Amino acid sequence: MQLMRGLVFALVSFLPAFMLGAFAYIVLGGETQNVTNEDFLVGPCYLIPGLIVGGSLFLGLRDEGEIKQ
């Protein structure tokens, strides 16, 4: 159950993570016209989306523990 929940969390966060990465790319000065490999910024393109998707996967995988009544 935890694995499925983690995968669902990761898949749901996939699109917002890359949208945030694209926004960060533009804010940090990435070129939006005539893009070449030299203009590529590793942080916004890989690090930010990877941390968001990985973090949501981790949150889905962690154990909730027992519910005390």
Secondary structure as UniProt FT lines:
FT   HELIX           2..27
FT   TURN            28..29
FT   HELIX           37..39
FT   HELIX           43..47
FT   HELIX           48..61
//
